[in-house]
Amino acid sequence: MSARVHPTAVIEAGAEIGEGCAIGPFCHVGPEVKLAPGVELKSHVVVTGDTEVGEGTIIFPFAVIGEVPQDLKFSGEKTRLVIGARNRIREHVTMHTGTAGGGGVTRVGDDGLYMAGVHVAHDAVVGDRVVLANSVAIAGHCVIGDDVIIGGLSGVHQWVRVGQGAIIGAVTMVAKDVVPYGLVQAPRGTLEGLNLVGLKRRGTEREDITALRAAFEALKEGEGTFHERAERLQADASPLVQEVARFILAESGRSFLTPH
């Protein structure tokens, strides 16, 4: 009863609206939508499909959330979109539900900033505290780790994984997996080094940064194949280096951006 709904908004029967929600002019909320307490839809927002929006998330005008995927194989099967808490979803953002072939769920974490024109495609998994700048496109089945930042006008190819703490520069096409804490830039995506600024902002200990730098050099110039070099990193005492090794050795549908 504490929710505020503008008289021009359309709330279809079956929708669940949490306490303290604010739904502005000309919004449309579909019958399977669940808005947690404190969600705000500014105006002209469409939230449809089997979609959950977490507490305190704000969605700005002309965003379309929970529509069916842009996948020719999609044939109307029951799929979902789950969005976490305290996200800022800016103007003209699109986030789609999953597909049966991709697990059926698109997931977006907590505390993210999705700037104007961002697209999150079907079956993507996006972590917490992610920043996607204007007009970033995340293709289907991608996995974007926690604390990732992607610069404006960049695209991430389907099935690509971007590891925790990585940063991708503006106007970059990423077609291969990006190791955790990596720094990627250039039009076709080159792994230039480590996201040192991000690591320092999060208060990473100096010894861990030093260990990551040594690991990066070992991946770049060590003996054997890229995977063989990663296997040797498992013996490193630094948990961040071990995280990089686990990421590289995990199952993936893509190859890797290797150190430049």
Backbone bond lengths (Angstrom), bond angles and torsions (degrees), N, CA, C in turn:
res aa  C-N    CA-C-N  psi(-1)  N-CA   C-N-CA  omega(-1)  CA-C   N-CA-C  phi
1 M - - - 1.457 - - 1.528 112.15 -
2 S 1.359 117.55 -18.14 1.459 120.05 -178.76 1.527 112.67 -83.98
3 A 1.323 118.13 -6.35 1.463 120.58 179.39 1.525 110.40 -68.13
4 R 1.331 114.97 147.04 1.464 121.69 178.07 1.524 108.30 -110.83
5 V 1.332 116.52 118.39 1.464 122.20 -176.74 1.525 108.59 -123.65
6 H 1.324 115.82 122.13 1.463 119.70 178.43 1.526 110.02 -65.83
7 P 1.323 117.81 143.83 1.479 119.66 -176.17 1.523 114.19 -63.18
8 T 1.335 118.54 -18.71 1.470 119.55 178.13 1.526 112.77 -88.87
9 A 1.320 118.01 -6.84 1.466 120.71 179.19 1.526 110.08 -74.86
10 V 1.330 116.57 150.48 1.468 122.65 177.54 1.529 107.87 -112.98
11 I 1.321 115.86 115.13 1.461 122.26 176.65 1.524 106.68 -112.64
12 E 1.311 117.24 110.75 1.458 118.89 -176.23 1.520 111.15 -76.40
13 A 1.328 115.31 151.10 1.457 121.58 179.83 1.525 109.92 -58.86
14 G 1.334 116.06 133.49 1.459 122.06 -178.40 1.512 113.01 106.04
15 A 1.319 118.38 -22.83 1.462 121.17 177.75 1.527 109.98 -64.21
16 E 1.343 115.99 144.86 1.464 121.44 177.98 1.526 108.74 -111.12
17 I 1.328 115.25 119.53 1.456 122.23 -175.84 1.522 108.26 -114.04
18 G 1.335 117.77 118.25 1.458 121.76 -175.73 1.513 113.08 -76.84
19 E 1.320 114.95 169.70 1.459 121.07 178.94 1.518 110.88 -60.62
20 G 1.329 115.69 140.30 1.446 120.88 174.21 1.510 114.97 75.05
21 C 1.327 118.62 6.61 1.460 119.70 176.38 1.532 110.22 -67.85
22 A 1.332 115.46 151.48 1.464 121.18 175.94 1.516 107.82 -128.93
23 I 1.324 116.18 120.23 1.463 121.83 -177.28 1.512 107.77 -119.37
24 G 1.337 115.26 114.43 1.452 121.20 -170.93 1.514 114.03 -84.86
25 P 1.346 115.47 -172.07 1.465 120.88 -174.38 1.524 113.16 -60.67
26 F 1.326 114.92 138.04 1.465 123.83 170.57 1.529 113.74 62.16
27 C 1.322 117.14 24.51 1.463 120.23 172.43 1.523 109.89 -80.37
28 H 1.336 116.03 156.16 1.469 121.82 177.37 1.517 108.08 -131.02
29 V 1.326 116.44 120.60 1.463 122.84 -179.59 1.525 107.62 -117.24
30 G 1.338 116.25 121.60 1.455 121.36 -174.85 1.513 113.86 -76.48
31 P 1.338 117.46 171.20 1.468 122.16 -171.23 1.523 114.77 -72.69
32 E 1.341 118.66 -17.38 1.464 121.06 -179.22 1.531 112.69 -105.28
33 V 1.303 116.85 8.62 1.465 121.52 -175.59 1.516 110.51 -81.29
34 K 1.333 115.82 141.89 1.470 122.37 174.43 1.523 108.25 -124.37
35 L 1.323 116.38 114.00 1.462 122.13 176.66 1.522 108.31 -102.59
36 A 1.326 117.14 119.88 1.461 121.56 179.02 1.534 109.97 -71.59
37 P 1.329 117.64 167.41 1.464 119.97 -179.82 1.522 112.87 -54.43
38 G 1.326 114.79 140.31 1.450 120.68 173.82 1.506 116.27 80.00
39 V 1.316 119.07 6.41 1.463 121.20 176.34 1.525 109.08 -70.50
40 E 1.334 116.77 140.50 1.458 121.63 177.64 1.517 110.02 -124.12
41 L 1.332 116.85 127.03 1.454 123.66 171.71 1.521 106.20 -108.81
42 K 1.324 118.04 114.27 1.464 121.39 -170.19 1.529 111.93 -63.50
43 S 1.319 117.43 -66.82 1.469 122.28 175.59 1.518 107.93 -168.74
44 H 1.328 117.27 155.19 1.466 122.24 176.60 1.534 112.19 51.99
45 V 1.319 117.39 34.59 1.458 122.79 178.28 1.525 108.83 -98.48
46 V 1.337 116.68 137.09 1.459 122.16 173.79 1.522 108.33 -110.64
47 V 1.337 115.48 121.68 1.467 120.90 171.68 1.524 105.96 -123.52
48 T 1.314 116.58 117.98 1.459 120.20 -172.87 1.520 109.64 -138.88
49 G 1.334 116.87 -173.66 1.459 121.61 179.84 1.518 111.81 67.20
50 D 1.341 115.09 -173.44 1.462 121.60 175.91 1.527 106.88 -82.71
51 T 1.310 116.04 86.29 1.460 122.86 -168.70 1.517 110.63 -127.04
52 E 1.347 115.61 131.98 1.459 122.01 172.87 1.517 109.08 -112.63
53 V 1.336 116.12 133.82 1.459 121.67 178.09 1.524 107.95 -120.27
54 G 1.332 116.42 125.12 1.456 121.78 -172.04 1.518 114.09 -75.79
55 E 1.304 114.42 164.93 1.461 123.74 -173.59 1.529 112.22 -56.22
56 G 1.335 114.92 134.36 1.449 120.97 173.78 1.514 115.93 76.51
57 T 1.312 118.61 3.77 1.465 121.10 178.35 1.530 109.76 -72.52
58 I 1.335 116.17 140.09 1.460 122.37 177.61 1.520 108.57 -115.98
59 I 1.342 116.35 129.98 1.456 122.14 -179.55 1.529 108.11 -119.28
60 F 1.325 115.91 127.07 1.461 122.27 -171.83 1.532 111.36 -93.49
61 P 1.348 117.12 170.28 1.465 120.62 -170.78 1.531 114.68 -56.12
62 F 1.318 113.39 143.15 1.468 124.92 172.39 1.526 113.72 70.10
63 A 1.321 117.81 12.74 1.461 120.39 169.46 1.524 109.06 -73.80
64 V 1.346 116.01 145.68 1.462 121.88 177.08 1.527 106.95 -124.22
65 I 1.309 115.59 113.75 1.458 122.50 -170.29 1.528 109.27 -120.31
66 G 1.345 116.60 123.94 1.459 120.35 173.94 1.508 115.60 92.53
67 E 1.329 118.12 12.09 1.462 119.51 175.40 1.531 110.16 -71.93
68 V 1.345 115.41 168.77 1.463 120.44 -178.29 1.529 109.70 -68.26
69 P 1.331 117.64 153.89 1.462 121.03 -175.66 1.526 113.30 -69.76
70 Q 1.329 114.66 155.81 1.462 122.26 174.47 1.527 108.49 -88.28
71 D 1.312 116.27 67.96 1.460 122.78 -175.21 1.520 106.88 -138.11
72 L 1.336 116.78 119.92 1.460 120.01 -176.75 1.514 112.49 -64.31
73 K 1.344 117.49 -19.49 1.474 120.42 178.51 1.525 111.52 -79.66
74 F 1.318 118.29 -14.73 1.466 120.75 -179.35 1.522 109.62 -68.51
75 S 1.341 115.02 129.47 1.468 119.24 -176.58 1.521 112.08 -126.64
76 G 1.333 116.15 29.30 1.461 120.04 175.29 1.502 114.60 90.22
77 E 1.332 118.39 11.52 1.463 120.04 -179.84 1.528 110.90 -65.71
78 K 1.324 115.42 159.96 1.463 122.22 -177.90 1.531 109.62 -75.31
79 T 1.315 116.68 114.72 1.463 121.43 178.54 1.525 109.10 -137.97
80 R 1.357 116.55 172.88 1.466 120.19 -169.07 1.524 111.94 -136.37
81 L 1.343 113.86 164.11 1.463 123.71 169.26 1.517 107.42 -132.04
82 V 1.334 116.98 127.59 1.470 121.84 179.42 1.521 107.97 -122.62
83 I 1.329 116.11 119.13 1.458 123.22 -179.24 1.523 108.10 -114.13
84 G 1.323 117.21 135.19 1.457 122.19 -176.79 1.522 113.54 -78.91
85 A 1.321 114.81 -161.70 1.466 122.62 -171.96 1.528 111.90 -93.51
86 R 1.315 114.79 152.11 1.472 125.07 168.34 1.529 113.14 59.89
87 N 1.311 117.01 32.18 1.464 120.38 175.00 1.532 110.17 -84.37
88 R 1.327 114.86 154.81 1.463 122.30 172.40 1.521 106.60 -116.43
89 I 1.325 115.61 110.57 1.458 122.17 -175.30 1.521 107.16 -112.66
90 R 1.327 115.94 106.49 1.454 120.50 -168.65 1.533 112.75 -85.32
91 E 1.343 114.81 -173.14 1.454 121.61 -170.15 1.524 112.71 -59.19
92 H 1.339 115.17 138.98 1.476 123.60 172.70 1.533 113.85 65.54
93 V 1.322 118.25 17.32 1.464 120.45 174.25 1.526 109.39 -71.50
94 T 1.340 116.62 142.95 1.457 121.85 172.83 1.523 109.09 -123.97
95 M 1.321 115.73 133.33 1.467 123.02 174.96 1.520 107.04 -134.38
96 H 1.335 116.90 126.47 1.455 121.32 -172.29 1.531 112.52 -109.71
97 T 1.319 115.34 157.03 1.461 121.26 174.37 1.531 110.03 -70.67
98 G 1.332 115.90 171.74 1.452 121.28 -176.99 1.518 113.47 -81.97
99 T 1.326 114.52 -171.54 1.461 122.37 174.80 1.520 108.57 -128.21
100 A 1.321 116.06 158.21 1.462 120.03 179.48 1.522 111.08 -61.21
101 G 1.327 117.18 -37.45 1.449 121.03 -179.17 1.513 114.71 -72.51
102 G 1.331 116.71 -14.24 1.458 120.52 -178.44 1.505 114.27 -111.52
103 G 1.334 116.96 12.65 1.460 120.35 -179.66 1.508 114.42 104.07
104 G 1.325 117.60 -14.63 1.456 121.12 171.91 1.509 116.10 86.45
105 V 1.335 119.34 -0.71 1.468 120.68 -176.12 1.527 109.99 -137.88
106 T 1.305 116.36 131.96 1.466 122.93 166.01 1.522 107.00 -99.85
107 R 1.335 117.68 131.92 1.470 121.17 -175.45 1.532 110.63 -125.11
108 V 1.324 114.73 133.67 1.461 122.63 176.33 1.521 107.07 -125.09
109 G 1.339 117.27 131.35 1.455 121.91 -174.49 1.523 114.38 -77.83
110 D 1.318 115.65 -156.02 1.461 123.09 -175.83 1.530 110.85 -99.40
111 D 1.336 115.37 156.98 1.475 123.57 166.15 1.525 113.46 59.91
112 G 1.318 117.16 33.89 1.456 120.90 179.37 1.515 112.41 -93.84
113 L 1.328 115.74 160.54 1.462 122.64 172.40 1.518 107.41 -122.30
114 Y 1.330 115.95 117.52 1.456 123.16 -179.03 1.526 106.89 -115.93
115 M 1.329 116.13 101.15 1.462 121.11 -172.15 1.526 110.79 -75.25
116 A 1.330 115.54 176.78 1.462 121.91 -170.80 1.527 111.72 -55.66
117 G 1.320 115.20 133.63 1.455 121.57 173.61 1.511 116.50 80.55
118 V 1.320 118.72 8.08 1.464 121.77 179.39 1.529 110.04 -68.68
119 H 1.331 115.99 144.74 1.464 121.44 174.13 1.527 110.18 -123.87
120 V 1.328 116.31 128.51 1.468 122.73 173.26 1.521 106.93 -117.04
121 A 1.326 116.27 113.47 1.458 121.24 -171.48 1.529 112.13 -86.27
122 H 1.324 114.55 178.10 1.454 124.14 -175.70 1.528 112.61 -56.96
123 D 1.317 115.06 138.62 1.470 124.09 172.40 1.525 113.70 66.95
124 A 1.323 118.09 8.80 1.465 120.12 174.93 1.534 109.31 -70.83
125 V 1.327 115.36 151.76 1.465 122.41 173.90 1.519 106.97 -123.81
126 V 1.321 116.29 116.05 1.462 122.48 -177.02 1.519 108.40 -115.35
127 G 1.320 117.57 131.40 1.457 122.25 -174.37 1.514 114.22 -80.00
128 D 1.327 115.51 -163.24 1.454 123.21 -178.64 1.530 111.07 -88.30
129 R 1.323 115.55 151.19 1.474 123.44 173.97 1.523 112.00 58.28
130 V 1.309 116.55 34.13 1.466 122.09 178.88 1.529 109.22 -86.42
131 V 1.332 116.71 139.98 1.461 122.37 174.72 1.526 108.39 -117.81
132 L 1.327 116.65 117.28 1.457 122.56 174.34 1.521 107.23 -112.61
133 A 1.326 116.97 114.15 1.460 121.44 -176.63 1.533 110.50 -75.70
134 N 1.315 115.77 179.06 1.461 121.96 -170.50 1.525 112.63 -53.86
135 S 1.327 115.05 131.54 1.472 124.44 172.64 1.521 114.05 65.27
136 V 1.325 118.02 23.76 1.469 120.73 171.35 1.529 108.78 -72.05
137 A 1.327 116.37 139.46 1.464 121.83 178.76 1.524 109.80 -120.39
138 I 1.325 115.94 120.59 1.462 122.91 176.78 1.519 107.32 -104.79
139 A 1.318 117.27 115.27 1.462 121.04 -175.51 1.528 111.26 -77.71
140 G 1.320 115.01 175.61 1.456 120.92 -176.61 1.519 113.23 -61.87
141 H 1.343 115.61 145.18 1.467 124.55 172.76 1.532 113.60 70.56
142 C 1.328 118.64 7.94 1.467 120.13 178.72 1.521 110.57 -72.35
143 V 1.337 115.74 154.23 1.460 122.37 173.40 1.528 107.06 -123.22
144 I 1.323 116.00 118.93 1.460 122.78 -178.67 1.525 107.35 -113.74
145 G 1.332 117.81 117.35 1.457 121.92 -174.86 1.511 113.88 -73.38
146 D 1.321 115.63 173.69 1.468 121.93 178.07 1.529 110.22 -60.57
147 D 1.340 115.88 148.24 1.467 123.56 171.12 1.522 114.03 63.76
148 V 1.303 117.94 20.17 1.466 121.62 177.06 1.532 109.45 -79.14
149 I 1.342 116.38 142.56 1.458 122.94 173.31 1.524 107.72 -123.07
150 I 1.345 116.29 129.51 1.459 121.22 178.90 1.519 108.44 -124.49
151 G 1.340 116.24 124.25 1.452 122.09 -176.70 1.514 113.48 -72.24
152 G 1.329 115.19 163.03 1.456 122.39 -173.09 1.520 114.24 -59.32
153 L 1.324 114.87 147.32 1.467 123.61 175.67 1.521 113.45 65.61
154 S 1.336 116.90 19.83 1.466 120.77 178.36 1.517 110.24 -94.12
155 G 1.334 115.56 154.87 1.456 121.34 177.75 1.517 111.03 -128.67
156 V 1.325 116.24 140.78 1.464 122.04 177.38 1.526 107.71 -115.27
157 H 1.326 115.98 121.32 1.467 123.36 -175.91 1.526 110.52 -66.35
158 Q 1.333 116.03 152.32 1.468 120.34 179.81 1.525 111.73 -57.28
159 W 1.317 115.16 145.27 1.464 126.13 178.99 1.531 113.81 73.08
160 V 1.299 118.97 -0.61 1.465 120.67 179.98 1.525 110.42 -74.85
161 R 1.350 116.30 142.95 1.461 122.81 172.77 1.531 109.10 -108.81
162 V 1.326 115.98 133.84 1.460 121.52 174.61 1.522 106.73 -115.84
163 G 1.326 117.05 116.65 1.458 121.52 -172.72 1.521 113.68 -71.68
164 Q 1.308 115.32 161.76 1.460 123.11 -178.52 1.528 111.35 -52.04
165 G 1.343 114.82 137.89 1.456 120.60 172.98 1.506 115.58 74.22
166 A 1.326 118.92 5.32 1.463 120.79 179.44 1.525 110.38 -75.83
167 I 1.332 116.07 157.34 1.462 121.48 175.11 1.516 108.27 -131.29
168 I 1.342 115.71 136.19 1.462 122.42 -178.81 1.521 107.17 -121.45
169 G 1.315 116.50 126.33 1.454 121.41 -178.65 1.515 112.59 -69.20
170 A 1.331 115.18 169.19 1.456 121.25 -178.60 1.524 111.64 -67.45
171 V 1.326 115.17 154.49 1.470 124.20 175.78 1.529 110.65 52.64
172 T 1.330 115.53 51.84 1.460 122.09 -178.42 1.529 109.60 -123.11
173 M 1.324 116.73 135.61 1.457 121.84 172.88 1.518 108.16 -101.06
174 V 1.331 116.42 119.73 1.462 121.49 -177.61 1.524 108.09 -107.85
175 A 1.326 116.38 111.02 1.466 121.63 -176.76 1.518 112.61 -113.95
176 K 1.343 117.58 1.22 1.455 122.03 179.24 1.524 108.96 -135.25
177 D 1.340 116.66 159.80 1.459 121.18 -179.69 1.529 111.55 -60.06
178 V 1.335 114.98 145.53 1.463 122.26 179.29 1.524 108.54 -113.89
179 V 1.321 117.18 125.13 1.466 120.61 -177.30 1.528 110.19 -67.04
180 P 1.339 118.09 153.86 1.464 120.47 176.01 1.525 111.70 -53.97
181 Y 1.334 114.98 139.04 1.467 124.42 176.89 1.525 112.92 68.61
182 G 1.322 117.51 13.27 1.455 120.70 179.49 1.518 112.26 -75.91
183 L 1.334 115.82 156.91 1.459 124.43 174.82 1.519 107.65 -116.28
184 V 1.339 116.46 117.37 1.460 121.82 -175.38 1.523 109.01 -121.93
185 Q 1.327 115.82 134.37 1.456 120.93 175.25 1.516 109.50 -154.45
186 A 1.329 116.65 179.27 1.470 126.32 -175.99 1.526 109.66 88.90
187 P 1.342 116.81 150.96 1.469 120.46 -171.95 1.521 114.82 -53.34
188 R 1.349 118.83 -38.45 1.457 120.04 179.99 1.519 112.46 -101.96
189 G 1.316 117.30 12.92 1.454 120.60 173.33 1.508 113.84 77.57
190 T 1.324 117.40 103.84 1.457 122.98 177.10 1.515 108.94 -124.58
191 L 1.342 117.08 132.05 1.463 121.35 178.34 1.523 108.17 -79.43
192 E 1.336 116.03 99.49 1.461 121.52 -171.96 1.527 113.25 -86.76
193 G 1.326 117.70 -24.12 1.462 120.17 -176.07 1.504 110.77 169.60
194 L 1.342 115.77 -145.77 1.457 122.49 -178.85 1.529 110.65 -108.59
195 N 1.312 115.54 154.37 1.462 121.99 175.84 1.532 108.25 -81.49
196 L 1.326 116.56 71.78 1.462 121.43 -174.13 1.520 111.67 -65.49
197 V 1.329 117.17 -37.24 1.464 119.60 179.61 1.525 110.36 -61.58
198 G 1.338 116.47 -46.17 1.459 120.10 179.04 1.516 112.84 -63.14
199 L 1.329 116.84 -41.34 1.459 120.78 178.64 1.527 110.98 -61.56
200 K 1.326 116.99 -44.09 1.462 120.24 -179.80 1.519 111.57 -67.52
201 R 1.324 117.88 -38.69 1.463 120.93 178.48 1.524 111.53 -61.55
202 R 1.320 116.90 -32.74 1.467 120.03 -179.93 1.527 112.02 -86.20
203 G 1.325 117.37 3.99 1.453 119.83 176.13 1.507 114.57 76.11
204 T 1.333 117.50 26.98 1.464 120.95 179.01 1.527 110.03 -63.12
205 E 1.318 115.93 135.54 1.462 121.13 -179.04 1.533 110.67 -63.08
206 R 1.353 115.21 147.33 1.452 120.91 -177.44 1.527 111.61 -58.12
207 E 1.357 116.16 -39.76 1.459 118.23 -177.57 1.526 112.14 -66.04
208 D 1.344 116.47 -31.50 1.462 119.02 177.28 1.522 110.79 -71.21
209 I 1.333 117.28 -39.21 1.465 120.06 176.87 1.528 110.26 -63.63
210 T 1.321 116.29 -42.20 1.471 120.28 177.74 1.525 110.70 -61.13
211 A 1.342 116.34 -42.12 1.460 120.34 179.06 1.528 111.48 -64.85
212 L 1.346 116.88 -39.67 1.459 119.83 177.66 1.529 111.14 -64.53
213 R 1.329 116.59 -39.99 1.460 119.22 178.16 1.533 111.26 -61.91
214 A 1.331 115.78 -43.01 1.468 119.54 178.36 1.526 110.65 -64.37
215 A 1.343 116.76 -39.66 1.458 120.28 178.81 1.526 110.98 -64.31
216 F 1.341 116.17 -40.20 1.466 120.28 178.84 1.522 110.33 -60.46
217 E 1.320 116.92 -44.01 1.455 120.47 179.36 1.534 111.01 -65.70
218 A 1.347 116.58 -36.88 1.466 120.23 178.20 1.522 110.96 -65.34
219 L 1.338 116.91 -38.49 1.457 120.36 176.47 1.523 111.18 -67.74
220 K 1.312 115.56 -32.22 1.466 121.01 -175.98 1.521 112.94 -75.54
221 E 1.338 116.66 -42.43 1.460 119.49 -168.44 1.525 114.75 -128.94
222 G 1.334 118.57 4.56 1.455 119.99 -177.31 1.518 113.02 -71.79
223 E 1.323 114.99 173.05 1.465 120.71 179.52 1.518 110.24 -77.57
224 G 1.328 115.75 154.83 1.458 121.70 176.21 1.517 112.52 84.48
225 T 1.337 115.54 -175.07 1.454 121.62 179.64 1.524 110.19 -74.88
226 F 1.322 115.37 169.56 1.468 120.97 178.90 1.525 110.71 -57.73
227 H 1.335 117.38 -43.82 1.471 120.53 179.64 1.529 111.47 -67.63
228 E 1.304 117.50 -37.11 1.465 120.00 177.75 1.528 110.99 -64.45
229 R 1.323 117.09 -38.84 1.465 120.06 175.78 1.516 110.80 -64.51
230 A 1.348 116.12 -39.75 1.468 119.37 178.05 1.525 111.72 -64.56
231 E 1.301 117.57 -38.06 1.465 120.65 178.68 1.521 111.11 -59.68
232 R 1.325 116.69 -37.89 1.464 119.58 179.79 1.525 111.82 -68.66
233 L 1.328 118.18 -25.05 1.464 120.96 179.59 1.525 112.47 -69.06
234 Q 1.336 117.59 -18.02 1.467 119.99 -178.27 1.531 112.18 -61.90
235 A 1.306 117.23 -22.33 1.465 120.84 -179.11 1.527 112.64 -82.78
236 D 1.332 117.63 -6.47 1.467 120.64 -178.47 1.525 110.50 -70.16
237 A 1.333 116.70 143.84 1.468 121.16 -177.23 1.521 112.70 -75.17
238 S 1.332 118.35 -21.68 1.466 120.93 -176.25 1.533 110.58 -72.71
239 P 1.334 117.47 127.16 1.479 118.98 178.09 1.521 112.44 -64.51
240 L 1.336 118.48 -28.20 1.459 120.02 178.65 1.524 110.82 -70.60
241 V 1.317 117.26 -38.95 1.467 120.56 176.26 1.523 109.81 -65.27
242 Q 1.326 117.30 -41.79 1.461 120.32 177.46 1.525 111.27 -61.58
243 E 1.345 115.99 -36.09 1.463 119.72 177.68 1.531 110.72 -63.43
244 V 1.332 116.75 -42.31 1.454 120.74 177.29 1.533 110.27 -61.39
245 A 1.320 116.49 -44.61 1.469 120.20 -179.96 1.527 111.09 -61.63
246 R 1.341 116.94 -45.49 1.474 119.90 179.46 1.524 110.99 -60.61
247 F 1.327 116.78 -41.04 1.464 120.88 -179.80 1.525 110.98 -61.00
248 I 1.324 116.53 -45.51 1.463 120.39 -177.91 1.527 111.11 -67.12
249 L 1.328 116.78 -37.45 1.460 120.60 -174.95 1.523 113.30 -85.46
250 A 1.341 117.42 -8.63 1.464 120.60 178.92 1.525 110.35 -72.40
251 E 1.314 115.19 162.55 1.461 120.64 179.35 1.520 110.12 -64.31
252 S 1.323 116.95 137.65 1.462 121.52 -179.31 1.516 109.36 -148.42
253 G 1.336 115.13 148.33 1.449 120.37 175.59 1.517 113.14 -90.66
254 R 1.341 117.16 0.66 1.459 121.27 -177.60 1.526 110.33 -127.87
255 S 1.324 116.77 167.78 1.465 121.25 168.45 1.521 108.16 -86.57
256 F 1.338 117.16 -173.60 1.459 121.46 -173.28 1.520 111.67 -113.78
257 L 1.340 114.59 148.96 1.450 119.11 160.82 1.528 106.71 -73.40
258 T 1.318 116.67 121.65 1.465 120.53 -178.41 1.523 109.62 -100.64
259 P 1.343 118.17 154.81 1.466 121.32 -174.70 1.522 111.62 -55.70
260 H 1.339 113.94 136.13 1.473 121.34 -176.92 1.525 108.85 -85.45
